[in-house]
Amino acid sequence: MNRKIIVNHKEFKMEKMSADTYMEYLELAEQIDAATSERASKRYSRQEIEAMMLFICKAYGNQFTVDELKDAESGLDAAGIVIEFNMIDMGIAEEMNKRMDKMMKNFQSGK
């Protein structure tokens, strides 16, 4: 994946995500989706935002802390945290599409 994030004025790259980590992401995302769909407000809870932040740190190999991630001056704002969490899935989809395109090109050229 080519996901990058800027935290504490430094750019961090998300390395290859293991299947176990991705399954953990899917489980957390499903829990959050189910919980928000049941609430009238549809807002995220404090616990859900905290879980998102913890997972973002994990996805980036704990190269930064939750405190650095949520720092008002050099971290992400609330919208940025929610977007970054949801973009993890988009990053996986983009990587899949790239690999499929490469496979198709190799197949068409006989490689």
C-alpha positions as CSV (number, residue, x, y, z in Angstrom):
1,M,0.0,0.0,0.0
2,N,1.1,3.5,-0.6
3,R,-0.7,5.2,2.2
4,K,1.1,8.0,3.9
5,I,0.3,10.3,6.8
6,I,1.9,13.4,8.3
7,V,2.1,13.4,12.0
8,N,4.2,15.7,14.2
9,H,5.6,17.3,11.0
10,K,6.9,14.0,9.7
11,E,5.7,11.8,6.9
12,F,5.1,8.1,7.7
13,K,4.4,5.4,5.2
14,M,2.1,2.4,5.9
15,E,4.0,-0.7,5.2
16,K,2.6,-4.0,4.0
17,M,-0.4,-4.9,6.1
18,S,-0.7,-8.5,7.2
19,A,-3.9,-10.5,6.7
20,D,-4.3,-10.7,10.5
21,T,-4.1,-6.9,10.9
22,Y,-6.5,-6.4,8.0
23,M,-9.0,-8.9,9.5
24,E,-8.7,-7.0,12.8
25,Y,-9.5,-3.8,10.9
26,L,-12.5,-5.4,9.3
27,E,-13.8,-6.6,12.6
28,L,-13.4,-3.1,14.2
29,A,-15.0,-1.4,11.1
30,E,-17.9,-3.8,11.2
31,Q,-18.4,-3.2,15.0
32,I,-18.3,0.6,14.5
33,D,-20.7,0.5,11.5
34,A,-23.2,-1.7,13.4
35,A,-23.0,0.5,16.5
36,T,-23.5,3.8,14.6
37,S,-26.4,2.4,12.5
38,E,-28.2,1.5,15.7
39,R,-27.9,5.0,17.2
40,A,-30.3,7.7,16.3
41,S,-27.5,10.3,16.1
42,K,-25.3,8.3,13.8
43,R,-22.3,10.0,15.4
44,Y,-19.2,8.1,16.5
45,S,-18.7,7.5,20.2
46,R,-15.6,8.5,22.1
47,Q,-14.6,4.8,22.4
48,E,-15.0,4.4,18.6
49,I,-12.8,7.3,17.9
50,E,-10.2,6.0,20.4
51,A,-10.3,2.6,18.7
52,M,-9.8,4.2,15.3
53,M,-6.8,6.1,16.6
54,L,-5.3,3.0,18.1
55,F,-5.8,1.1,14.9
56,I,-4.3,3.9,12.7
57,C,-1.2,3.8,14.9
58,K,-1.0,0.0,14.5
59,A,-1.6,0.1,10.8
60,Y,1.4,2.5,10.5
61,G,3.6,0.1,12.6
62,N,3.3,2.3,15.8
63,Q,5.7,4.8,14.2
64,F,3.8,7.5,16.2
65,T,1.6,7.5,19.3
66,V,-2.1,8.2,19.7
67,D,-1.1,11.4,21.5
68,E,1.0,12.5,18.5
69,L,-1.8,11.5,16.1
70,K,-4.4,13.6,17.9
71,D,-2.2,16.6,18.8
72,A,-4.1,19.8,17.9
73,E,-1.0,21.4,16.3
74,S,0.8,18.6,14.5
75,G,-1.6,15.7,14.3
76,L,-4.9,15.0,12.6
77,D,-8.2,16.7,13.4
78,A,-11.3,14.7,14.2
79,A,-12.4,14.5,10.5
80,G,-8.9,13.5,9.5
81,I,-8.9,10.6,12.0
82,V,-12.2,9.3,10.7
83,I,-11.1,9.7,7.1
84,E,-7.7,8.0,7.7
85,F,-9.4,5.1,9.4
86,N,-11.8,4.6,6.5
87,M,-9.1,5.1,3.9
88,I,-7.3,2.0,5.1
89,D,-10.0,-0.1,3.3
90,M,-9.6,2.1,0.2
91,G,-5.8,1.5,0.3
92,I,-6.3,-2.2,0.2
93,A,-8.8,-1.9,-2.7
94,E,-6.3,0.3,-4.6
95,E,-3.5,-2.3,-4.1
96,M,-5.8,-5.1,-5.2
97,N,-6.7,-3.2,-8.4
98,K,-3.0,-2.5,-9.2
99,R,-2.1,-6.1,-8.8
100,M,-5.1,-7.2,-10.9
101,D,-4.1,-4.8,-13.6
102,K,-0.6,-6.1,-13.6
103,M,-1.8,-9.7,-13.8
104,M,-4.1,-8.8,-16.7
105,K,-1.2,-7.1,-18.6
106,N,1.1,-10.1,-18.0
107,F,-1.7,-12.5,-19.1
108,Q,-2.3,-10.5,-22.3
109,S,1.4,-10.3,-23.1
110,G,1.9,-14.1,-22.4
111,K,4.2,-13.6,-19.4
